[in-house]
Amino acid sequence: MPRLGMARPDYVVRKFGGEDRAKRLYATISEVGRHEGLDFHFERIRRTPSSIDAHRLVRYAAGYGRADTLVEALFAAHFTDGHDVGDHAVLTAVAAACGMDPVGVRRFMASEAETGGVHCDNLRAHRLGINGVPCFVVDGAHAIAGAQEPEVIERMLDIATVDAVRF
């Protein structure tokens, strides 16, 4: 993802091959979310941000015991409200709503602090074969990454079950 993010239509083509597949996946995710009390509004998302600064901010928030709260708020800001969580003003507002000092957050965001840590975490995930989110690892041997249709996950579980019985 470019550091400044990209227009949502461009992202949808690049990630899912087109709008039709994205709509099917988003509909499935939205339905599952509704059953879990989550209200997704993918249609509100105009830009797909780079998540580096959001990840940096989560690492910063961990030092104040606010990482979990911040992650939930960032997901809501992006997936429910359609905010660009690559924008420092949005990140600062979300952090402030989570009880963090906005002046300290702005100062942190103006730096490159924690960028190396985010890149190290990303490299570690890639070395484990994780290249998308969500990522499901079954029985420590089978992984599937990215938003997938239920049939794809079902096939992966079938393969894992066959392998488990064989050994």
N, CA and C atoms as a LAMMPS dump frame, in Angstrom:
ITEM: TIMESTEP
0
ITEM: NUMBER OF ATOMS
501
ITEM: BOX BOUNDS ff ff ff
-5.0000000000000000e+02 5.0000000000000000e+02
-5.0000000000000000e+02 5.0000000000000000e+02
-5.0000000000000000e+02 5.0000000000000000e+02
ITEM: ATOMS id mol type element x y z
1 1 1 N 0.851 -1.178 0
2 1 2 C 0 0 0
3 1 3 C 0.898 1.243 0
4 2 1 N 0.656 2.173 -0.911
5 2 2 C 1.435 3.414 -0.874
6 2 3 C 1.239 4.131 0.47
7 3 1 N 2.242 4.838 0.917
8 3 2 C 2.186 5.506 2.227
9 3 3 C 0.978 6.441 2.338
10 4 1 N 0.542 7.044 1.231
11 4 2 C -0.612 7.949 1.264
12 4 3 C -1.929 7.227 1.014
13 5 1 N -1.886 5.904 0.905
14 5 2 C -3.109 5.151 0.647
15 5 3 C -3.488 5.234 -0.817
16 6 1 N -4.727 4.825 -1.109
17 6 2 C -5.204 4.876 -2.491
18 6 3 C -6.715 4.987 -2.513
19 7 1 N -7.23 5.451 -3.633
20 7 2 C -8.68 5.557 -3.802
21 7 3 C -9.292 4.168 -3.655
22 8 1 N -10.434 4.093 -3.019
23 8 2 C -11.067 2.809 -2.753
24 8 3 C -11.342 1.997 -4.024
25 9 1 N -11.855 2.608 -5.094
26 9 2 C -12.099 1.799 -6.3
27 9 3 C -10.825 1.133 -6.838
28 10 1 N -9.706 1.839 -6.791
29 10 2 C -8.444 1.259 -7.246
30 10 3 C -8.034 0.087 -6.356
31 11 1 N -8.215 0.246 -5.063
32 11 2 C -7.89 -0.811 -4.107
33 11 3 C -8.754 -2.049 -4.348
34 12 1 N -10.036 -1.844 -4.562
35 12 2 C -10.967 -2.958 -4.751
36 12 3 C -10.574 -3.787 -5.977
37 13 1 N -10.19 -3.123 -7.052
38 13 2 C -9.758 -3.844 -8.251
39 13 3 C -8.47 -4.608 -7.967
40 14 1 N -7.527 -3.948 -7.321
41 14 2 C -6.229 -4.564 -7.036
42 14 3 C -6.357 -5.737 -6.061
43 15 1 N -7.161 -5.582 -5.034
44 15 2 C -7.269 -6.584 -3.976
45 15 3 C -8.203 -7.733 -4.344
46 16 1 N -9.347 -7.41 -4.926
47 16 2 C -10.386 -8.412 -5.13
48 16 3 C -10.645 -8.746 -6.596
49 17 1 N -9.994 -8.036 -7.505
50 17 2 C -10.201 -8.3 -8.909
51 17 3 C -11.383 -7.563 -9.503
52 18 1 N -12.121 -6.87 -8.675
53 18 2 C -13.257 -6.103 -9.177
54 18 3 C -14.308 -5.877 -8.107
55 19 1 N -15.22 -5.005 -8.445
56 19 2 C -16.241 -4.588 -7.491
57 19 3 C -17.23 -5.705 -7.141
58 20 1 N -17.554 -6.571 -8.1
59 20 2 C -18.529 -7.631 -7.843
60 20 3 C -18.062 -8.574 -6.743
61 21 1 N -16.825 -9.039 -6.835
62 21 2 C -16.307 -9.944 -5.801
63 21 3 C -16.226 -9.224 -4.461
64 22 1 N -15.79 -7.971 -4.468
65 22 2 C -15.713 -7.203 -3.228
66 22 3 C -17.086 -7.071 -2.584
67 23 1 N -18.091 -6.786 -3.382
68 23 2 C -19.455 -6.652 -2.824
69 23 3 C -19.919 -7.946 -2.186
70 24 1 N -19.625 -9.087 -2.821
71 24 2 C -20.009 -10.378 -2.232
72 24 3 C -19.309 -10.605 -0.902
73 25 1 N -17.993 -10.339 -0.874
74 25 2 C -17.237 -10.521 0.366
75 25 3 C -17.712 -9.559 1.448
76 26 1 N -17.927 -8.304 1.067
77 26 2 C -18.383 -7.315 2.041
78 26 3 C -19.766 -7.678 2.58
79 27 1 N -20.627 -8.223 1.73
80 27 2 C -21.961 -8.624 2.182
81 27 3 C -21.853 -9.751 3.208
82 28 1 N -20.972 -10.708 2.953
83 28 2 C -20.774 -11.81 3.901
84 28 3 C -20.222 -11.287 5.219
85 29 1 N -19.205 -10.447 5.128
86 29 2 C -18.601 -9.882 6.344
87 29 3 C -19.635 -9.067 7.112
88 30 1 N -20.431 -8.273 6.407
89 30 2 C -21.452 -7.443 7.06
90 30 3 C -22.485 -8.302 7.769
91 31 1 N -22.889 -9.391 7.133
92 31 2 C -23.88 -10.283 7.741
93 31 3 C -23.333 -10.934 9.002
94 32 1 N -22.133 -11.448 8.934
95 32 2 C -21.507 -12.048 10.114
96 32 3 C -21.349 -10.988 11.201
97 33 1 N -20.92 -9.806 10.799
98 33 2 C -20.754 -8.712 11.761
99 33 3 C -22.048 -8.369 12.469
100 34 1 N -23.14 -8.293 11.721
101 34 2 C -24.447 -7.991 12.338
102 34 3 C -24.78 -8.986 13.434
103 35 1 N -24.491 -10.259 13.189
104 35 2 C -24.767 -11.292 14.199
105 35 3 C -23.885 -11.132 15.43
106 36 1 N -22.763 -10.439 15.274
107 36 2 C -21.838 -10.212 16.392
108 36 3 C -21.985 -8.814 16.982
109 37 1 N -22.963 -8.054 16.485
110 37 2 C -23.181 -6.705 16.988
111 37 3 C -22.269 -5.659 16.358
112 38 1 N -21.677 -5.976 15.218
113 38 2 C -20.794 -5.039 14.52
114 38 3 C -21.51 -4.496 13.301
115 39 1 N -21.362 -3.207 13.081
116 39 2 C -22.079 -2.537 12.004
117 39 3 C -21.087 -2.028 10.964
118 40 1 N -20.811 -2.85 9.952
119 40 2 C -19.876 -2.46 8.893
120 40 3 C -20.591 -1.593 7.86
121 41 1 N -19.875 -0.57 7.382
122 41 2 C -20.371 0.296 6.306
123 41 3 C -19.243 0.515 5.303
124 42 1 N -18.95 -0.524 4.538
125 42 2 C -17.855 -0.453 3.567
126 42 3 C -18.09 0.637 2.527
127 43 1 N -19.354 0.93 2.244
128 43 2 C -19.675 1.941 1.231
129 43 3 C -19.237 3.342 1.642
130 44 1 N -18.977 3.563 2.915
131 44 2 C -18.539 4.876 3.393
132 44 3 C -17.04 5.099 3.194
133 45 1 N -16.309 4.036 2.947
134 45 2 C -14.853 4.143 2.814
135 45 3 C -14.515 4.68 1.429
136 46 1 N -13.9 5.843 1.377
137 46 2 C -13.541 6.484 0.109
138 46 3 C -12.078 6.255 -0.256
139 47 1 N -11.234 6.119 0.759
140 47 2 C -9.809 5.864 0.539
141 47 3 C -9.409 4.665 1.383
142 48 1 N -8.532 3.855 0.832
143 48 2 C -7.938 2.774 1.608
144 48 3 C -6.59 3.289 2.078
145 49 1 N -6.439 3.451 3.388
146 49 2 C -5.205 4.058 3.89
147 49 3 C -4.072 3.056 4.025
148 50 1 N -2.886 3.576 4.067
149 50 2 C -1.756 2.799 4.562
150 50 3 C -1.994 2.703 6.068
151 51 1 N -1.764 1.543 6.641
152 51 2 C -2.033 1.374 8.077
153 51 3 C -0.777 1.548 8.932
154 52 1 N 0.33 1.942 8.325
155 52 2 C 1.583 2.061 9.093
156 52 3 C 1.419 3.015 10.272
157 53 1 N 0.869 4.201 10.04
158 53 2 C 0.748 5.165 11.137
159 53 3 C -0.247 4.695 12.194
160 54 1 N -1.308 4.01 11.785
161 54 2 C -2.246 3.458 12.77
162 54 3 C -1.545 2.397 13.623
163 55 1 N -0.736 1.547 12.996
164 55 2 C 0.018 0.544 13.755
165 55 3 C 1.044 1.196 14.676
166 56 1 N 1.688 2.25 14.196
167 56 2 C 2.623 2.984 15.055
168 56 3 C 1.894 3.518 16.287
169 57 1 N 0.711 4.093 16.042
170 57 2 C -0.055 4.682 17.141
171 57 3 C -0.492 3.609 18.145
172 58 1 N -0.852 2.44 17.669
173 58 2 C -1.228 1.352 18.587
174 58 3 C -0.034 0.964 19.457
175 59 1 N 1.137 0.9 18.87
176 59 2 C 2.337 0.587 19.659
177 59 3 C 2.582 1.675 20.715
178 60 1 N 2.39 2.923 20.33
179 60 2 C 2.529 4.051 21.258
180 60 3 C 1.485 3.957 22.371
181 61 1 N 0.254 3.663 21.991
182 61 2 C -0.838 3.567 22.964
183 61 3 C -0.618 2.447 23.967
184 62 1 N 0.08 1.391 23.552
185 62 2 C 0.354 0.277 24.465
186 62 3 C 1.129 0.744 25.689
187 63 1 N 1.983 1.733 25.502
188 63 2 C 2.746 2.28 26.629
189 63 3 C 1.877 2.988 27.653
190 64 1 N 0.656 3.291 27.283
191 64 2 C -0.294 3.968 28.173
192 64 3 C -1.471 3.07 28.544
193 65 1 N -1.357 1.779 28.202
194 65 2 C -2.426 0.841 28.52
195 65 3 C -3.691 1.06 27.706
196 66 1 N -3.559 1.674 26.532
197 66 2 C -4.733 2.021 25.718
198 66 3 C -4.786 1.298 24.364
199 67 1 N -3.904 0.35 24.139
200 67 2 C -3.828 -0.284 22.82
201 67 3 C -5.136 -0.969 22.433
202 68 1 N -5.7 -1.786 23.318
203 68 2 C -6.925 -2.522 22.969
204 68 3 C -8.081 -1.572 22.676
205 69 1 N -8.231 -0.563 23.507
206 69 2 C -9.291 0.428 23.31
207 69 3 C -9.091 1.159 21.991
208 70 1 N -7.851 1.52 21.708
209 70 2 C -7.549 2.241 20.48
210 70 3 C -7.818 1.377 19.248
211 71 1 N -7.431 0.117 19.287
212 71 2 C -7.663 -0.768 18.142
213 71 3 C -9.157 -0.842 17.836
214 72 1 N -9.974 -1.045 18.848
215 72 2 C -11.429 -1.106 18.649
216 72 3 C -11.945 0.204 18.047
217 73 1 N -11.458 1.32 18.568
218 73 2 C -11.911 2.624 18.072
219 73 3 C -11.449 2.872 16.638
220 74 1 N -10.244 2.423 16.291
221 74 2 C -9.752 2.583 14.924
222 74 3 C -10.563 1.742 13.944
223 75 1 N -10.893 0.516 14.341
224 75 2 C -11.728 -0.324 13.475
225 75 3 C -13.088 0.323 13.251
226 76 1 N -13.687 0.851 14.307
227 76 2 C -14.997 1.512 14.171
228 76 3 C -14.872 2.762 13.287
229 77 1 N -13.838 3.544 13.509
230 77 2 C -13.649 4.764 12.716
231 77 3 C -13.552 4.427 11.23
232 78 1 N -12.841 3.366 10.914
233 78 2 C -12.647 3.015 9.508
234 78 3 C -13.828 2.239 8.931
235 79 1 N -14.17 1.128 9.544
236 79 2 C -15.136 0.208 8.941
237 79 3 C -16.599 0.585 9.186
238 80 1 N -16.861 1.399 10.198
239 80 2 C -18.236 1.846 10.444
240 80 3 C -18.451 3.26 9.93
241 81 1 N -17.496 4.143 10.249
242 81 2 C -17.67 5.555 9.902
243 81 3 C -17.01 5.937 8.574
244 82 1 N -16.127 5.099 8.056
245 82 2 C -15.48 5.377 6.78
246 82 3 C -14.356 6.392 6.85
247 83 1 N -13.835 6.667 8.049
248 83 2 C -12.75 7.643 8.189
249 83 3 C -11.434 7.072 7.672
250 84 1 N -10.579 7.951 7.198
251 84 2 C -9.265 7.579 6.694
252 84 3 C -8.302 7.48 7.882
253 85 1 N -8.051 6.263 8.343
254 85 2 C -7.19 6.073 9.511
255 85 3 C -5.703 6.134 9.153
256 86 1 N -5.404 6.65 7.985
257 86 2 C -4.03 6.988 7.636
258 86 3 C -3.774 8.472 7.833
259 87 1 N -4.83 9.217 8.099
260 87 2 C -4.763 10.672 8.281
261 87 3 C -4.417 10.979 9.743
262 88 1 N -3.365 11.756 9.957
263 88 2 C -2.92 12.049 11.327
264 88 3 C -3.985 12.766 12.146
265 89 1 N -4.777 13.625 11.534
266 89 2 C -5.834 14.314 12.279
267 89 3 C -6.878 13.315 12.772
268 90 1 N -7.229 12.351 11.933
269 90 2 C -8.185 11.304 12.333
270 90 3 C -7.581 10.457 13.445
271 91 1 N -6.335 10.063 13.276
272 91 2 C -5.679 9.251 14.303
273 91 3 C -5.621 9.98 15.64
274 92 1 N -5.318 11.261 15.594
275 92 2 C -5.249 12.054 16.834
276 92 3 C -6.617 12.152 17.486
277 93 1 N -7.656 12.379 16.699
278 93 2 C -9.011 12.487 17.246
279 93 3 C -9.458 11.167 17.869
280 94 1 N -9.166 10.072 17.21
281 94 2 C -9.553 8.76 17.748
282 94 3 C -8.789 8.489 19.039
283 95 1 N -7.504 8.774 19.047
284 95 2 C -6.699 8.568 20.262
285 95 3 C -7.2 9.438 21.41
286 96 1 N -7.534 10.685 21.119
287 96 2 C -8.051 11.584 22.158
288 96 3 C -9.377 11.052 22.713
289 97 1 N -10.224 10.514 21.853
290 97 2 C -11.494 9.933 22.303
291 97 3 C -11.265 8.709 23.188
292 98 1 N -10.086 8.107 23.067
293 98 2 C -9.727 6.953 23.902
294 98 3 C -8.989 7.376 25.168
295 99 1 N -8.933 8.683 25.417
296 99 2 C -8.325 9.176 26.644
297 99 3 C -6.849 9.502 26.554
298 100 1 N -6.31 9.527 25.348
299 100 2 C -4.899 9.865 25.193
300 100 3 C -4.742 11.37 25.002
301 101 1 N -3.578 11.874 25.377
302 101 2 C -3.28 13.296 25.259
303 101 3 C -3.071 13.664 23.793
304 102 1 N -3.943 14.514 23.226
305 102 2 C -3.816 14.831 21.799
306 102 3 C -2.509 15.538 21.439
307 103 1 N -1.975 16.349 22.34
308 103 2 C -0.71 17.04 22.063
309 103 3 C 0.416 16.013 21.944
310 104 1 N 0.45 15.076 22.873
311 104 2 C 1.467 14.023 22.816
312 104 3 C 1.31 13.145 21.585
313 105 1 N 0.066 12.862 21.22
314 105 2 C -0.194 12.042 20.034
315 105 3 C 0.272 12.773 18.777
316 106 1 N -0.049 14.066 18.663
317 106 2 C 0.387 14.839 17.484
318 106 3 C 1.917 14.855 17.376
319 107 1 N 2.566 15.027 18.511
320 107 2 C 4.044 15.048 18.521
321 107 3 C 4.582 13.678 18.081
322 108 1 N 3.983 12.627 18.617
323 108 2 C 4.404 11.28 18.23
324 108 3 C 4.177 11.051 16.738
325 109 1 N 3.01 11.423 16.227
326 109 2 C 2.69 11.191 14.822
327 109 3 C 3.614 11.982 13.896
328 110 1 N 4.118 13.117 14.347
329 110 2 C 5.027 13.931 13.537
330 110 3 C 6.415 13.301 13.441
331 111 1 N 6.687 12.332 14.299
332 111 2 C 7.983 11.651 14.285
333 111 3 C 7.872 10.376 13.434
334 112 1 N 8.942 9.661 13.377
335 112 2 C 8.936 8.344 12.717
336 112 3 C 9.069 7.233 13.756
337 113 1 N 8.874 7.578 15.049
338 113 2 C 9 6.602 16.127
339 113 3 C 8.088 5.405 15.876
340 114 1 N 8.578 4.24 16.191
341 114 2 C 7.875 2.959 16.069
342 114 3 C 7.722 2.452 14.636
343 115 1 N 8.193 3.222 13.653
344 115 2 C 8.106 2.749 12.268
345 115 3 C 8.906 1.464 12.095
346 116 1 N 10.095 1.424 12.655
347 116 2 C 10.924 0.22 12.569
348 116 3 C 10.247 -0.979 13.213
349 117 1 N 9.594 -0.756 14.351
350 117 2 C 8.882 -1.842 15.03
351 117 3 C 7.744 -2.393 14.184
352 118 1 N 7.023 -1.5 13.518
353 118 2 C 5.923 -1.934 12.637
354 118 3 C 6.486 -2.752 11.481
355 119 1 N 7.581 -2.295 10.892
356 119 2 C 8.182 -3.03 9.78
357 119 3 C 8.712 -4.392 10.242
358 120 1 N 9.272 -4.459 11.443
359 120 2 C 9.746 -5.747 11.976
360 120 3 C 8.582 -6.713 12.194
361 121 1 N 7.485 -6.21 12.742
362 121 2 C 6.3 -7.054 12.933
363 121 3 C 5.787 -7.57 11.596
364 122 1 N 5.773 -6.703 10.599
365 122 2 C 5.306 -7.087 9.27
366 122 3 C 6.218 -8.153 8.659
367 123 1 N 7.508 -7.982 8.799
368 123 2 C 8.463 -8.955 8.278
369 123 3 C 8.283 -10.307 8.97
370 124 1 N 8.098 -10.294 10.276
371 124 2 C 7.883 -11.532 11.036
372 124 3 C 6.635 -12.246 10.532
373 125 1 N 5.565 -11.504 10.286
374 125 2 C 4.33 -12.109 9.77
375 125 3 C 4.57 -12.725 8.399
376 126 1 N 5.278 -12.024 7.533
377 126 2 C 5.555 -12.559 6.193
378 126 3 C 6.405 -13.82 6.273
379 127 1 N 7.34 -13.86 7.197
380 127 2 C 8.167 -15.063 7.36
381 127 3 C 7.332 -16.252 7.813
382 128 1 N 6.248 -15.974 8.524
383 128 2 C 5.336 -17.043 8.946
384 128 3 C 4.332 -17.391 7.848
385 129 1 N 4.417 -16.691 6.728
386 129 2 C 3.509 -16.952 5.622
387 129 3 C 2.221 -16.151 5.686
388 130 1 N 2.153 -15.212 6.598
389 130 2 C 0.96 -14.38 6.744
390 130 3 C 1.125 -13.165 5.844
391 131 1 N 0.213 -12.988 4.893
392 131 2 C 0.331 -11.857 3.978
393 131 3 C -0.982 -11.109 3.806
394 132 1 N -1.928 -11.374 4.661
395 132 2 C -3.201 -10.671 4.609
396 132 3 C -3.945 -10.821 5.914
397 133 1 N -4.951 -10.018 6.1
398 133 2 C -5.781 -10.109 7.293
399 133 3 C -7.232 -10.265 6.874
400 134 1 N -7.989 -10.959 7.633
401 134 2 C -7.542 -11.765 8.769
402 134 3 C -6.731 -12.958 8.29
403 135 1 N -6.047 -13.604 9.2
404 135 2 C -5.303 -14.811 8.874
405 135 3 C -5.72 -15.889 9.865
406 136 1 N -6.1 -17.031 9.324
407 136 2 C -6.501 -18.16 10.159
408 136 3 C -5.472 -19.259 10.009
409 137 1 N -4.956 -19.734 11.131
410 137 2 C -4.016 -20.846 11.13
411 137 3 C -4.713 -22 11.832
412 138 1 N -4.808 -23.153 11.13
413 138 2 C -5.501 -24.32 11.666
414 138 3 C -4.485 -25.402 11.959
415 139 1 N -4.479 -25.859 13.194
416 139 2 C -3.621 -26.96 13.618
417 139 3 C -2.144 -26.67 13.369
418 140 1 N -1.778 -25.417 13.35
419 140 2 C -0.385 -25.026 13.183
420 140 3 C 0.22 -25.357 11.829
421 141 1 N -0.593 -25.881 10.899
422 141 2 C -0.041 -26.329 9.629
423 141 3 C -0.696 -25.704 8.409
424 142 1 N -1.909 -25.247 8.548
425 142 2 C -2.646 -24.72 7.407
426 142 3 C -3.051 -23.284 7.716
427 143 1 N -2.803 -22.403 6.754
428 143 2 C -3.159 -21 6.942
429 143 3 C -3.896 -20.485 5.723
430 144 1 N -4.799 -19.571 5.983
431 144 2 C -5.491 -18.885 4.892
432 144 3 C -5.599 -17.424 5.308
433 145 1 N -5.231 -16.544 4.409
434 145 2 C -5.171 -15.13 4.743
435 145 3 C -6.129 -14.331 3.882
436 146 1 N -6.547 -13.226 4.432
437 146 2 C -7.391 -12.304 3.695
438 146 3 C -8.859 -12.622 3.841
439 147 1 N -9.694 -11.686 3.446
440 147 2 C -11.137 -11.889 3.486
441 147 3 C -11.479 -12.965 2.467
442 148 1 N -12.079 -14.023 2.921
443 148 2 C -12.395 -15.158 2.059
444 148 3 C -13.878 -15.477 2.144
445 149 1 N -14.374 -16.032 1.067
446 149 2 C -15.755 -16.492 1.073
447 149 3 C -15.836 -17.759 1.923
448 150 1 N -16.986 -18.03 2.533
449 150 2 C -17.113 -19.188 3.434
450 150 3 C -16.688 -20.508 2.796
451 151 1 N -16.953 -20.679 1.5
452 151 2 C -16.599 -21.927 0.824
453 151 3 C -15.089 -22.17 0.826
454 152 1 N -14.317 -21.103 0.721
455 152 2 C -12.854 -21.227 0.717
456 152 3 C -12.382 -21.676 2.093
457 153 1 N -12.931 -21.095 3.133
458 153 2 C -12.557 -21.483 4.499
459 153 3 C -12.994 -22.919 4.766
460 154 1 N -14.167 -23.29 4.29
461 154 2 C -14.66 -24.658 4.47
462 154 3 C -13.707 -25.666 3.821
463 155 1 N -13.231 -25.368 2.617
464 155 2 C -12.284 -26.27 1.938
465 155 3 C -10.989 -26.395 2.733
466 156 1 N -10.507 -25.287 3.289
467 156 2 C -9.287 -25.33 4.077
468 156 3 C -9.482 -26.194 5.319
469 157 1 N -10.622 -26.09 5.964
470 157 2 C -10.901 -26.91 7.145
471 157 3 C -11.001 -28.39 6.761
472 158 1 N -11.596 -28.673 5.605
473 158 2 C -11.663 -30.064 5.128
474 158 3 C -10.269 -30.635 4.924
475 159 1 N -9.387 -29.863 4.301
476 159 2 C -8.01 -30.317 4.067
477 159 3 C -7.3 -30.555 5.386
478 160 1 N -7.473 -29.643 6.328
479 160 2 C -6.822 -29.793 7.635
480 160 3 C -7.337 -31.03 8.359
481 161 1 N -8.633 -31.314 8.221
482 161 2 C -9.226 -32.486 8.88
483 161 3 C -8.669 -33.761 8.278
484 162 1 N -8.569 -33.824 6.961
485 162 2 C -8.018 -35.005 6.284
486 162 3 C -6.568 -35.226 6.732
487 163 1 N -5.79 -34.156 6.767
488 163 2 C -4.395 -34.265 7.187
489 163 3 C -4.286 -34.72 8.631
490 164 1 N -5.164 -34.248 9.503
491 164 2 C -5.134 -34.628 10.918
492 164 3 C -5.452 -36.105 11.095
493 165 1 N -6.399 -36.617 10.312
494 165 2 C -6.773 -38.036 10.398
495 165 3 C -5.646 -38.907 9.871
496 166 1 N -4.975 -38.452 8.824
497 166 2 C -3.901 -39.219 8.196
498 166 3 C -2.723 -39.417 9.146
499 167 1 N -2.466 -38.442 10.011
500 167 2 C -1.324 -38.546 10.908
501 167 3 C -1.799 -38.993 12.248
